[in-house]
Amino acid sequence: MAAEKKQEINEEVEQEDEGVIDPPEIDSKYRMIILAAQRSKQLQRGANSRTDIDVRKNKPTRVAMKELAEKKVNFEILENTK
């Protein structure tokens, strides 16, 4: 039992070390548009693309949409607190 728990912890640490991105599911098209716009701004300001698409031949918005489709962009969904 303890050996299994150690193995699970080691696997989690390895995933964190590799930089595995596990974003939540995008629950609406509006959220996807907002995320793509934010990522597009980052790309326009000089951020590196996280996908194999050619950034010189494609607009930043297209690159951002492809990154979101491939789940290469990490984000959190924050709940509104009133």
N, C-alpha and C positions, 0 to 999 in steps of 0.2 A: 504494500500500500504506500509506504513512504517513498519507495523507489519510483513508483508511478507519478507521485506528486512532484518529485525532483525533476523527472523527465519533462513534465508539463511546464514547470517553471523555466527550465533550460530552453525549451522551445519558444516560450514567450520572450525571453531575453534575446535569443537569436533573431527573432523577428524584429525586435526593437533595434538591434544593432544593424540589421540590413536595411533599415529605413522603410519597412513595409507600410504602405498606406492603406488604411481600411476605413474609408469615409462611410457615413451612413447613406442610405438610399435617398435619392432626390425625390421628394414626395409630390412636387408639382412643377409644371413647366415654368411658372413664375420664379420659383427658387432657382431653377436651372439658368434662367436668363440673368438673374442677379449675380449668381456665381460666375457665369461666363464673362459678364461685364467686368467684374472685379479682377478676374484672372487676366482678362485682356489688357486692362490698365497696367497690371504688373509686367506683362510681356512688353508692352509699349515702353515701359520705363527701364527695360533692359534685363528682365528676368530670363533665365534659361528655360527653353522648352523641355518638357518632361516626356515628350513623345517623339517619334521618328519622322514627323511631318517636317517638310522643308519650310522654315520660317521666312525665307526670302521670297518664296513663291505663293505663300498663303497669308491672308490677313490675320492679325492677332486674334480676332473673334473666332475665326475658323479653328485656329490652333487651340484656343481655350475650350471650344466645344468638343474637340477631339480628346483633349486631356480629360475632360469631365466624363466623356463616354467610356474612356479606358480606365477610369477611376484612379487617375494619377495625381489628383489634387485632393489634399486633405482639408476638411472643414468640419465645423461643429454647428449643430442646430441649437440655437439658444431659445429658451422659452420666454415668453413675455411675462414679466412679473409686475403686477399692478398693486 
